Amino acid sequence: MKAVLTLITLLIAGRITSTDNVTTRFKVPGGYHQITAQPGSFGAYLQNLPLKPVGTHTKTYKGEIAATDVYTAAVVDMSVGNEDLQQCADAVMRLRGEYLYQQKKYSEITFHFESGFRCDYIHYANGYRYYNGSWVLKAKKDYGYSTFMHYMKLVFAYAGTLSLQKELKTLQNANDVRTGDVFIRGGSPGHCFIVLDVVENDEHKKQFLLAQSFMPAQDIQVLQYRSPWFSLDKKSDILYGDLIDKTYLKRFD
C-alpha cells in the first residue's frame, strides 16, 4: 500500500510520466473492435504515441493556446520547437521521420522539397548540407538525435503539402483505410490529417482517430468534433473536414 501511495504522489508531482498513449486513452466505440497494427510498423508506432495528461491544451510554438484548441481530444507528447516550422504537413513528416529514425531505417528517411530536391537523411547525417539546390560537405558524420532534428527542421522549411502529396500513393480501395494513412490536399495553403488508429465493426464499417498540426506551428493534436472517432460515411464540420473523403486519402509506401 505504501508503494502504491508513493507512486501516486510521484505521478501527481510530475516526477513520473504517464504511459498513456493513443490506444489506452480512447475507448473503442460499442460494436467495434480495434484493428491492431503489425508490431514494428508505422501504424503500431502511431497507436503507441504517448499523450500529454488529460485536459492539456494545444499550444502554439510560442506557448499560446492555439485557435484549434476547441477541437482537442488529446495532445501528442512531442515537441513542437520554438520556430514557426512544424505545421500541418510537417507534423506528418515528423511522425514518419521519428518512426524511421527509431527503427534505424536511415536510408528510408527521405522527403522532397517543393522544388523537387530530394532531401535524404543519409546525406545530412554524413555531414552534407543543402546549399543552392545541391549537397555540400560541411560537417562531420553524426547520426545523433540532435542532428536528426536539424535535418527535420530543414525539411519543414522547404517541404509542404504540395511535395508530400506527390510522395504518397493513392489508395485503390478507400475502405481499406489504415493507421498511418493521410488525408491530404496540397496547396497554399493546403492541409492534411494523419490517421492514428482504426476500428471496425462486423459490417466492415470503419471509424478512425485523426491528428493534425496547424498554422502557426502548434502541438500535434488528436482531433474531436463531438466525438474523436471520424468516418468516411459521415461528413464532419471540423475545419478542413471536407478532406475526410476518399478523394484525398493517401498512404506512405
C-alpha angles and dihedrals in degrees: 000000000000091000091051092050090049091052092050090049092052092048091052091048090052094239092120119044123223120251089218111142141169096282096043095046100051121061115222110245117254113275092022134098129204119255100226113215121231112271112263093019128123088250092056090049091054094046088055098046109138116241131212116245120294111275096029112148123231106248135192124239086267092059094252123133106264123239088237092058089105087072095051117129092161141338122238112236096238130113121258094196127226099276132077093252113098100076130144105309090029091061090054091049090046092055092046092046093047091052094050092044092052090049089049089235089144096158090059094056098100132134131174124231117230086255088063095252112147107230108193125182094225091066092047095047090049090059103266120135130199114253128165096334100319145067120267123187106242110143146032123275110275127165094176123130094252090058090047090055091049087053091051091050089054089053091048090054097053107024130067146151093306094056096037092051090058092052095054124079124234116243118243090208115033091192086068091073110159139186107278096035118130133220103209142166116183120221148103092303104009125158143208144190128204124217112237101179140000132208128188137196130214090271089057093248111149137209126186146191118240133202134191147166121215146190122323095034111272144165116296103258131197104227135230135179106181084320133028089227116089130188140197087228096059128059116231126208092207115124108286088006089148087075090069089091135106089248091070101036116118140160142214114247 
